[in-house]
Amino acid sequence: PDGLYPDFVAIAKGFGLNGRRILCKDDLRAGIREMLASKEAFVLDVVVPNNEHVLPFIPQGKSAKELIVG
């Protein structure tokens, strides 16, 4: 979606780097392959819906000591 902010891929391109935004789980494997095949720094911006359960993560306002792993 165009409304996602910040656009990390556009920022990377502004610094002369390659990048790709992943919006769909089905595109993740190809994106990772492209990133690993890159001979230069590469930004892979993976957008995860806020209703997905993504672990591990640090809750907002907490420290790394309060990492949630499961």
PyMOL Python script that loads the backbone (N, CA, C, O; Angstrom):
from pymol import cmd

cmd.read_pdbstr("""\
ATOM      1  N   PRO A   1       0.821  -1.207   0.000  1.00  0.00           N
ATOM      2  CA  PRO A   1       0.000   0.000   0.000  1.00  0.00           C
ATOM      3  C   PRO A   1       0.855   1.257   0.000  1.00  0.00           C
ATOM      4  O   PRO A   1       1.928   1.305   0.603  1.00  0.00           O
ATOM      5  N   ASP A   2       0.364   2.251  -0.677  1.00  0.00           N
ATOM      6  CA  ASP A   2       1.100   3.497  -0.807  1.00  0.00           C
ATOM      7  C   ASP A   2       1.145   4.295   0.484  1.00  0.00           C
ATOM      8  O   ASP A   2       2.010   5.157   0.637  1.00  0.00           O
ATOM      9  N   GLY A   3       0.234   4.032   1.421  1.00  0.00           N
ATOM     10  CA  GLY A   3       0.167   4.815   2.638  1.00  0.00           C
ATOM     11  C   GLY A   3       1.112   4.373   3.735  1.00  0.00           C
ATOM     12  O   GLY A   3       1.095   4.955   4.820  1.00  0.00           O
ATOM     13  N   LEU A   4       1.932   3.368   3.496  1.00  0.00           N
ATOM     14  CA  LEU A   4       2.858   2.909   4.530  1.00  0.00           C
ATOM     15  C   LEU A   4       3.994   3.900   4.695  1.00  0.00           C
ATOM     16  O   LEU A   4       4.569   4.378   3.717  1.00  0.00           O
ATOM     17  N   TYR A   5       4.305   4.196   5.932  1.00  0.00           N
ATOM     18  CA  TYR A   5       5.327   5.184   6.221  1.00  0.00           C
ATOM     19  C   TYR A   5       6.153   4.709   7.398  1.00  0.00           C
ATOM     20  O   TYR A   5       5.562   4.210   8.356  1.00  0.00           O
ATOM     21  N   PRO A   6       7.435   4.820   7.404  1.00  0.00           N
ATOM     22  CA  PRO A   6       8.252   5.350   6.321  1.00  0.00           C
ATOM     23  C   PRO A   6       8.455   4.312   5.223  1.00  0.00           C
ATOM     24  O   PRO A   6       8.309   3.111   5.446  1.00  0.00           O
ATOM     25  N   ASP A   7       8.790   4.795   4.048  1.00  0.00           N
ATOM     26  CA  ASP A   7       9.070   3.924   2.912  1.00  0.00           C
ATOM     27  C   ASP A   7      10.569   3.614   2.929  1.00  0.00           C
ATOM     28  O   ASP A   7      11.372   4.332   2.334  1.00  0.00           O
ATOM     29  N   PHE A   8      10.925   2.540   3.617  1.00  0.00           N
ATOM     30  CA  PHE A   8      12.336   2.192   3.784  1.00  0.00           C
ATOM     31  C   PHE A   8      13.016   1.877   2.452  1.00  0.00           C
ATOM     32  O   PHE A   8      14.213   2.125   2.303  1.00  0.00           O
ATOM     33  N   VAL A   9      12.286   1.344   1.496  1.00  0.00           N
ATOM     34  CA  VAL A   9      12.870   1.034   0.186  1.00  0.00           C
ATOM     35  C   VAL A   9      13.236   2.328  -0.531  1.00  0.00           C
ATOM     36  O   VAL A   9      14.304   2.415  -1.138  1.00  0.00           O
ATOM     37  N   ALA A  10      12.368   3.334  -0.471  1.00  0.00           N
ATOM     38  CA  ALA A  10      12.669   4.627  -1.096  1.00  0.00           C
ATOM     39  C   ALA A  10      13.872   5.285  -0.418  1.00  0.00           C
ATOM     40  O   ALA A  10      14.713   5.887  -1.086  1.00  0.00           O
ATOM     41  N   ILE A  11      13.949   5.170   0.892  1.00  0.00           N
ATOM     42  CA  ILE A  11      15.092   5.723   1.623  1.00  0.00           C
ATOM     43  C   ILE A  11      16.378   5.020   1.183  1.00  0.00           C
ATOM     44  O   ILE A  11      17.392   5.673   0.938  1.00  0.00           O
ATOM     45  N   ALA A  12      16.336   3.695   1.085  1.00  0.00           N
ATOM     46  CA  ALA A  12      17.509   2.927   0.645  1.00  0.00           C
ATOM     47  C   ALA A  12      17.933   3.364  -0.748  1.00  0.00           C
ATOM     48  O   ALA A  12      19.117   3.579  -1.005  1.00  0.00           O
ATOM     49  N   LYS A  13      16.967   3.494  -1.644  1.00  0.00           N
ATOM     50  CA  LYS A  13      17.292   3.908  -3.020  1.00  0.00           C
ATOM     51  C   LYS A  13      17.905   5.299  -3.039  1.00  0.00           C
ATOM     52  O   LYS A  13      18.755   5.590  -3.880  1.00  0.00           O
ATOM     53  N   GLY A  14      17.481   6.166  -2.115  1.00  0.00           N
ATOM     54  CA  GLY A  14      18.066   7.498  -2.015  1.00  0.00           C
ATOM     55  C   GLY A  14      19.542   7.458  -1.653  1.00  0.00           C
ATOM     56  O   GLY A  14      20.284   8.397  -1.944  1.00  0.00           O
ATOM     57  N   PHE A  15      19.964   6.382  -1.024  1.00  0.00           N
ATOM     58  CA  PHE A  15      21.368   6.191  -0.677  1.00  0.00           C
ATOM     59  C   PHE A  15      22.082   5.280  -1.680  1.00  0.00           C
ATOM     60  O   PHE A  15      23.219   4.868  -1.451  1.00  0.00           O
ATOM     61  N   GLY A  16      21.411   4.970  -2.789  1.00  0.00           N
ATOM     62  CA  GLY A  16      22.027   4.148  -3.827  1.00  0.00           C
ATOM     63  C   GLY A  16      22.000   2.660  -3.547  1.00  0.00           C
ATOM     64  O   GLY A  16      22.759   1.904  -4.153  1.00  0.00           O
ATOM     65  N   LEU A  17      21.131   2.223  -2.633  1.00  0.00           N
ATOM     66  CA  LEU A  17      21.038   0.813  -2.284  1.00  0.00           C
ATOM     67  C   LEU A  17      19.797   0.186  -2.900  1.00  0.00           C
ATOM     68  O   LEU A  17      18.835   0.879  -3.232  1.00  0.00           O
ATOM     69  N   ASN A  18      19.831  -1.112  -3.045  1.00  0.00           N
ATOM     70  CA  ASN A  18      18.663  -1.837  -3.523  1.00  0.00           C
ATOM     71  C   ASN A  18      17.750  -2.182  -2.355  1.00  0.00           C
ATOM     72  O   ASN A  18      18.188  -2.260  -1.207  1.00  0.00           O
ATOM     73  N   GLY A  19      16.493  -2.383  -2.661  1.00  0.00           N
ATOM     74  CA  GLY A  19      15.545  -2.752  -1.625  1.00  0.00           C
ATOM     75  C   GLY A  19      14.268  -3.288  -2.224  1.00  0.00           C
ATOM     76  O   GLY A  19      14.001  -3.136  -3.416  1.00  0.00           O
ATOM     77  N   ARG A  20      13.490  -3.912  -1.378  1.00  0.00           N
ATOM     78  CA  ARG A  20      12.216  -4.493  -1.809  1.00  0.00           C
ATOM     79  C   ARG A  20      11.275  -4.533  -0.612  1.00  0.00           C
ATOM     80  O   ARG A  20      11.685  -4.838   0.507  1.00  0.00           O
ATOM     81  N   ARG A  21      10.015  -4.224  -0.865  1.00  0.00           N
ATOM     82  CA  ARG A  21       8.991  -4.299   0.174  1.00  0.00           C
ATOM     83  C   ARG A  21       8.165  -5.564  -0.056  1.00  0.00           C
ATOM     84  O   ARG A  21       7.725  -5.834  -1.173  1.00  0.00           O
ATOM     85  N   ILE A  22       7.965  -6.323   0.997  1.00  0.00           N
ATOM     86  CA  ILE A  22       7.164  -7.541   0.946  1.00  0.00           C
ATOM     87  C   ILE A  22       5.839  -7.260   1.648  1.00  0.00           C
ATOM     88  O   ILE A  22       5.812  -6.893   2.823  1.00  0.00           O
ATOM     89  N   LEU A  23       4.756  -7.436   0.925  1.00  0.00           N
ATOM     90  CA  LEU A  23       3.421  -7.217   1.479  1.00  0.00           C
ATOM     91  C   LEU A  23       2.651  -8.516   1.665  1.00  0.00           C
ATOM     92  O   LEU A  23       1.701  -8.578   2.446  1.00  0.00           O
ATOM     93  N   CYS A  24       3.062  -9.544   0.952  1.00  0.00           N
ATOM     94  CA  CYS A  24       2.334 -10.812   0.941  1.00  0.00           C
ATOM     95  C   CYS A  24       3.266 -11.944   1.372  1.00  0.00           C
ATOM     96  O   CYS A  24       4.407 -12.029   0.917  1.00  0.00           O
ATOM     97  N   LYS A  25       2.781 -12.790   2.232  1.00  0.00           N
ATOM     98  CA  LYS A  25       3.580 -13.909   2.730  1.00  0.00           C
ATOM     99  C   LYS A  25       4.132 -14.770   1.593  1.00  0.00           C
ATOM    100  O   LYS A  25       5.225 -15.326   1.701  1.00  0.00           O
ATOM    101  N   ASP A  26       3.373 -14.875   0.512  1.00  0.00           N
ATOM    102  CA  ASP A  26       3.809 -15.692  -0.626  1.00  0.00           C
ATOM    103  C   ASP A  26       5.035 -15.116  -1.328  1.00  0.00           C
ATOM    104  O   ASP A  26       5.731 -15.842  -2.038  1.00  0.00           O
ATOM    105  N   ASP A  27       5.313 -13.826  -1.144  1.00  0.00           N
ATOM    106  CA  ASP A  27       6.461 -13.182  -1.789  1.00  0.00           C
ATOM    107  C   ASP A  27       7.716 -13.177  -0.916  1.00  0.00           C
ATOM    108  O   ASP A  27       8.782 -12.749  -1.360  1.00  0.00           O
ATOM    109  N   LEU A  28       7.592 -13.648   0.314  1.00  0.00           N
ATOM    110  CA  LEU A  28       8.706 -13.561   1.256  1.00  0.00           C
ATOM    111  C   LEU A  28       9.919 -14.369   0.814  1.00  0.00           C
ATOM    112  O   LEU A  28      11.044 -13.869   0.856  1.00  0.00           O
ATOM    113  N   ARG A  29       9.707 -15.590   0.397  1.00  0.00           N
ATOM    114  CA  ARG A  29      10.838 -16.450   0.004  1.00  0.00           C
ATOM    115  C   ARG A  29      11.627 -15.824  -1.146  1.00  0.00           C
ATOM    116  O   ARG A  29      12.858 -15.809  -1.113  1.00  0.00           O
ATOM    117  N   ALA A  30      10.938 -15.312  -2.152  1.00  0.00           N
ATOM    118  CA  ALA A  30      11.623 -14.676  -3.283  1.00  0.00           C
ATOM    119  C   ALA A  30      12.365 -13.422  -2.830  1.00  0.00           C
ATOM    120  O   ALA A  30      13.464 -13.142  -3.311  1.00  0.00           O
ATOM    121  N   GLY A  31      11.775 -12.673  -1.916  1.00  0.00           N
ATOM    122  CA  GLY A  31      12.429 -11.473  -1.398  1.00  0.00           C
ATOM    123  C   GLY A  31      13.698 -11.799  -0.636  1.00  0.00           C
ATOM    124  O   GLY A  31      14.706 -11.107  -0.773  1.00  0.00           O
ATOM    125  N   ILE A  32      13.649 -12.847   0.163  1.00  0.00           N
ATOM    126  CA  ILE A  32      14.841 -13.265   0.911  1.00  0.00           C
ATOM    127  C   ILE A  32      15.921 -13.735  -0.055  1.00  0.00           C
ATOM    128  O   ILE A  32      17.098 -13.425   0.129  1.00  0.00           O
ATOM    129  N   ARG A  33      15.531 -14.476  -1.075  1.00  0.00           N
ATOM    130  CA  ARG A  33      16.514 -14.928  -2.076  1.00  0.00           C
ATOM    131  C   ARG A  33      17.179 -13.742  -2.769  1.00  0.00           C
ATOM    132  O   ARG A  33      18.394 -13.719  -2.963  1.00  0.00           O
ATOM    133  N   GLU A  34      16.353 -12.752  -3.141  1.00  0.00           N
ATOM    134  CA  GLU A  34      16.899 -11.567  -3.801  1.00  0.00           C
ATOM    135  C   GLU A  34      17.872 -10.830  -2.879  1.00  0.00           C
ATOM    136  O   GLU A  34      18.935 -10.391  -3.317  1.00  0.00           O
ATOM    137  N   MET A  35      17.510 -10.697  -1.619  1.00  0.00           N
ATOM    138  CA  MET A  35      18.370 -10.026  -0.650  1.00  0.00           C
ATOM    139  C   MET A  35      19.693 -10.778  -0.494  1.00  0.00           C
ATOM    140  O   MET A  35      20.758 -10.161  -0.517  1.00  0.00           O
ATOM    141  N   LEU A  36      19.636 -12.092  -0.337  1.00  0.00           N
ATOM    142  CA  LEU A  36      20.851 -12.882  -0.144  1.00  0.00           C
ATOM    143  C   LEU A  36      21.730 -12.915  -1.384  1.00  0.00           C
ATOM    144  O   LEU A  36      22.948 -13.060  -1.275  1.00  0.00           O
ATOM    145  N   ALA A  37      21.130 -12.782  -2.560  1.00  0.00           N
ATOM    146  CA  ALA A  37      21.889 -12.786  -3.807  1.00  0.00           C
ATOM    147  C   ALA A  37      22.568 -11.444  -4.076  1.00  0.00           C
ATOM    148  O   ALA A  37      23.483 -11.361  -4.896  1.00  0.00           O
ATOM    149  N   SER A  38      22.126 -10.409  -3.395  1.00  0.00           N
ATOM    150  CA  SER A  38      22.685  -9.080  -3.610  1.00  0.00           C
ATOM    151  C   SER A  38      24.134  -9.031  -3.125  1.00  0.00           C
ATOM    152  O   SER A  38      24.466  -9.535  -2.052  1.00  0.00           O
ATOM    153  N   LYS A  39      24.972  -8.423  -3.927  1.00  0.00           N
ATOM    154  CA  LYS A  39      26.389  -8.269  -3.563  1.00  0.00           C
ATOM    155  C   LYS A  39      26.604  -7.015  -2.721  1.00  0.00           C
ATOM    156  O   LYS A  39      27.695  -6.804  -2.193  1.00  0.00           O
ATOM    157  N   GLU A  40      25.589  -6.195  -2.595  1.00  0.00           N
ATOM    158  CA  GLU A  40      25.667  -4.949  -1.841  1.00  0.00           C
ATOM    159  C   GLU A  40      24.639  -4.976  -0.719  1.00  0.00           C
ATOM    160  O   GLU A  40      23.847  -5.912  -0.609  1.00  0.00           O
ATOM    161  N   ALA A  41      24.662  -3.946   0.109  1.00  0.00           N
ATOM    162  CA  ALA A  41      23.651  -3.813   1.154  1.00  0.00           C
ATOM    163  C   ALA A  41      22.268  -3.806   0.504  1.00  0.00           C
ATOM    164  O   ALA A  41      22.091  -3.277  -0.593  1.00  0.00           O
ATOM    165  N   PHE A  42      21.310  -4.386   1.179  1.00  0.00           N
ATOM    166  CA  PHE A  42      19.964  -4.547   0.620  1.00  0.00           C
ATOM    167  C   PHE A  42      18.960  -4.391   1.756  1.00  0.00           C
ATOM    168  O   PHE A  42      19.114  -4.997   2.816  1.00  0.00           O
ATOM    169  N   VAL A  43      17.941  -3.582   1.532  1.00  0.00           N
ATOM    170  CA  VAL A  43      16.894  -3.389   2.524  1.00  0.00           C
ATOM    171  C   VAL A  43      15.692  -4.242   2.137  1.00  0.00           C
ATOM    172  O   VAL A  43      15.121  -4.072   1.059  1.00  0.00           O
ATOM    173  N   LEU A  44      15.317  -5.152   3.013  1.00  0.00           N
ATOM    174  CA  LEU A  44      14.126  -5.971   2.803  1.00  0.00           C
ATOM    175  C   LEU A  44      13.098  -5.530   3.834  1.00  0.00           C
ATOM    176  O   LEU A  44      13.221  -5.840   5.019  1.00  0.00           O
ATOM    177  N   ASP A  45      12.095  -4.812   3.380  1.00  0.00           N
ATOM    178  CA  ASP A  45      11.053  -4.259   4.243  1.00  0.00           C
ATOM    179  C   ASP A  45       9.866  -5.219   4.219  1.00  0.00           C
ATOM    180  O   ASP A  45       9.108  -5.262   3.251  1.00  0.00           O
ATOM    181  N   VAL A  46       9.718  -5.980   5.288  1.00  0.00           N
ATOM    182  CA  VAL A  46       8.643  -6.973   5.376  1.00  0.00           C
ATOM    183  C   VAL A  46       7.519  -6.381   6.221  1.00  0.00           C
ATOM    184  O   VAL A  46       7.677  -6.159   7.422  1.00  0.00           O
ATOM    185  N   VAL A  47       6.396  -6.134   5.579  1.00  0.00           N
ATOM    186  CA  VAL A  47       5.237  -5.560   6.260  1.00  0.00           C
ATOM    187  C   VAL A  47       4.421  -6.703   6.853  1.00  0.00           C
ATOM    188  O   VAL A  47       3.982  -7.608   6.142  1.00  0.00           O
ATOM    189  N   VAL A  48       4.228  -6.644   8.160  1.00  0.00           N
ATOM    190  CA  VAL A  48       3.495  -7.687   8.865  1.00  0.00           C
ATOM    191  C   VAL A  48       2.227  -7.071   9.442  1.00  0.00           C
ATOM    192  O   VAL A  48       2.303  -6.091  10.182  1.00  0.00           O
ATOM    193  N   PRO A  49       1.069  -7.626   9.118  1.00  0.00           N
ATOM    194  CA  PRO A  49      -0.181  -7.072   9.669  1.00  0.00           C
ATOM    195  C   PRO A  49      -0.144  -7.069  11.194  1.00  0.00           C
ATOM    196  O   PRO A  49       0.413  -7.975  11.814  1.00  0.00           O
ATOM    197  N   ASN A  50      -0.742  -6.045  11.786  1.00  0.00           N
ATOM    198  CA  ASN A  50      -0.677  -5.921  13.242  1.00  0.00           C
ATOM    199  C   ASN A  50      -1.453  -7.003  13.973  1.00  0.00           C
ATOM    200  O   ASN A  50      -1.337  -7.116  15.193  1.00  0.00           O
ATOM    201  N   ASN A  51      -2.230  -7.792  13.272  1.00  0.00           N
ATOM    202  CA  ASN A  51      -2.954  -8.888  13.932  1.00  0.00           C
ATOM    203  C   ASN A  51      -2.182 -10.209  13.881  1.00  0.00           C
ATOM    204  O   ASN A  51      -2.652 -11.221  14.402  1.00  0.00           O
ATOM    205  N   GLU A  52      -0.996 -10.204  13.255  1.00  0.00           N
ATOM    206  CA  GLU A  52      -0.158 -11.402  13.209  1.00  0.00           C
ATOM    207  C   GLU A  52       0.620 -11.530  14.520  1.00  0.00           C
ATOM    208  O   GLU A  52       0.997 -10.533  15.136  1.00  0.00           O
ATOM    209  N   HIS A  53       0.846 -12.747  14.918  1.00  0.00           N
ATOM    210  CA  HIS A  53       1.585 -13.034  16.140  1.00  0.00           C
ATOM    211  C   HIS A  53       3.047 -13.233  15.759  1.00  0.00           C
ATOM    212  O   HIS A  53       3.425 -14.297  15.267  1.00  0.00           O
ATOM    213  N   VAL A  54       3.867 -12.213  15.985  1.00  0.00           N
ATOM    214  CA  VAL A  54       5.258 -12.237  15.572  1.00  0.00           C
ATOM    215  C   VAL A  54       6.147 -12.292  16.814  1.00  0.00           C
ATOM    216  O   VAL A  54       6.084 -11.410  17.670  1.00  0.00           O
ATOM    217  N   LEU A  55       6.960 -13.317  16.902  1.00  0.00           N
ATOM    218  CA  LEU A  55       7.856 -13.483  18.042  1.00  0.00           C
ATOM    219  C   LEU A  55       9.274 -13.699  17.549  1.00  0.00           C
ATOM    220  O   LEU A  55       9.450 -14.214  16.445  1.00  0.00           O
ATOM    221  N   PRO A  56      10.265 -13.342  18.287  1.00  0.00           N
ATOM    222  CA  PRO A  56      10.221 -12.579  19.529  1.00  0.00           C
ATOM    223  C   PRO A  56      10.010 -11.100  19.231  1.00  0.00           C
ATOM    224  O   PRO A  56      10.253 -10.643  18.115  1.00  0.00           O
ATOM    225  N   PHE A  57       9.557 -10.358  20.234  1.00  0.00           N
ATOM    226  CA  PHE A  57       9.449  -8.915  20.093  1.00  0.00           C
ATOM    227  C   PHE A  57       9.557  -8.239  21.453  1.00  0.00           C
ATOM    228  O   PHE A  57       9.344  -8.842  22.505  1.00  0.00           O
ATOM    229  N   ILE A  58       9.897  -6.955  21.378  1.00  0.00           N
ATOM    230  CA  ILE A  58       9.989  -6.132  22.586  1.00  0.00           C
ATOM    231  C   ILE A  58       8.748  -5.255  22.621  1.00  0.00           C
ATOM    232  O   ILE A  58       8.533  -4.467  21.700  1.00  0.00           O
ATOM    233  N   PRO A  59       7.923  -5.371  23.662  1.00  0.00           N
ATOM    234  CA  PRO A  59       6.724  -4.546  23.743  1.00  0.00           C
ATOM    235  C   PRO A  59       7.075  -3.052  23.786  1.00  0.00           C
ATOM    236  O   PRO A  59       8.127  -2.660  24.291  1.00  0.00           O
ATOM    237  N   GLN A  60       6.179  -2.241  23.251  1.00  0.00           N
ATOM    238  CA  GLN A  60       6.379  -0.801  23.244  1.00  0.00           C
ATOM    239  C   GLN A  60       6.593  -0.286  24.665  1.00  0.00           C
ATOM    240  O   GLN A  60       5.856  -0.634  25.587  1.00  0.00           O
ATOM    241  N   GLY A  61       7.606   0.543  24.816  1.00  0.00           N
ATOM    242  CA  GLY A  61       7.896   1.137  26.110  1.00  0.00           C
ATOM    243  C   GLY A  61       8.644   0.231  27.076  1.00  0.00           C
ATOM    244  O   GLY A  61       8.883   0.612  28.222  1.00  0.00           O
ATOM    245  N   LYS A  62       9.015  -0.961  26.630  1.00  0.00           N
ATOM    246  CA  LYS A  62       9.731  -1.916  27.487  1.00  0.00           C
ATOM    247  C   LYS A  62      11.188  -2.012  27.050  1.00  0.00           C
ATOM    248  O   LYS A  62      11.569  -1.454  26.021  1.00  0.00           O
ATOM    249  N   SER A  63      12.001  -2.716  27.829  1.00  0.00           N
ATOM    250  CA  SER A  63      13.413  -2.892  27.489  1.00  0.00           C
ATOM    251  C   SER A  63      13.626  -4.293  26.898  1.00  0.00           C
ATOM    252  O   SER A  63      12.733  -5.139  26.915  1.00  0.00           O
ATOM    253  N   ALA A  64      14.824  -4.503  26.383  1.00  0.00           N
ATOM    254  CA  ALA A  64      15.169  -5.804  25.818  1.00  0.00           C
ATOM    255  C   ALA A  64      15.095  -6.908  26.861  1.00  0.00           C
ATOM    256  O   ALA A  64      14.939  -8.080  26.517  1.00  0.00           O
ATOM    257  N   LYS A  65      15.208  -6.545  28.126  1.00  0.00           N
ATOM    258  CA  LYS A  65      15.081  -7.534  29.210  1.00  0.00           C
ATOM    259  C   LYS A  65      13.657  -8.098  29.293  1.00  0.00           C
ATOM    260  O   LYS A  65      13.429  -9.146  29.896  1.00  0.00           O
ATOM    261  N   GLU A  66      12.714  -7.395  28.684  1.00  0.00           N
ATOM    262  CA  GLU A  66      11.307  -7.820  28.736  1.00  0.00           C
ATOM    263  C   GLU A  66      10.845  -8.407  27.387  1.00  0.00           C
ATOM    264  O   GLU A  66       9.668  -8.340  27.033  1.00  0.00           O
ATOM    265  N   LEU A  67      11.791  -8.971  26.660  1.00  0.00           N
ATOM    266  CA  LEU A  67      11.533  -9.602  25.370  1.00  0.00           C
ATOM    267  C   LEU A  67      10.517 -10.720  25.538  1.00  0.00           C
ATOM    268  O   LEU A  67      10.620 -11.541  26.449  1.00  0.00           O
ATOM    269  N   ILE A  68       9.533 -10.737  24.643  1.00  0.00           N
ATOM    270  CA  ILE A  68       8.531 -11.814  24.655  1.00  0.00           C
ATOM    271  C   ILE A  68       8.945 -12.835  23.603  1.00  0.00           C
ATOM    272  O   ILE A  68       9.125 -12.499  22.432  1.00  0.00           O
ATOM    273  N   VAL A  69       9.093 -14.083  24.033  1.00  0.00           N
ATOM    274  CA  VAL A  69       9.546 -15.132  23.111  1.00  0.00           C
ATOM    275  C   VAL A  69       8.503 -16.236  22.898  1.00  0.00           C
ATOM    276  O   VAL A  69       8.705 -17.104  22.049  1.00  0.00           O
ATOM    277  N   GLY A  70       7.443 -16.224  23.616  1.00  0.00           N
ATOM    278  CA  GLY A  70       6.464 -17.284  23.407  1.00  0.00           C
ATOM    279  C   GLY A  70       5.254 -17.181  24.241  1.00  0.00           C
ATOM    280  O   GLY A  70       4.363 -18.025  24.144  1.00  0.00           O
TER     281      GLY A  70
END
""", "prot")
cmd.dss("prot")
cmd.show_as("cartoon", "prot")
cmd.util.cbc("prot")
cmd.orient("prot")
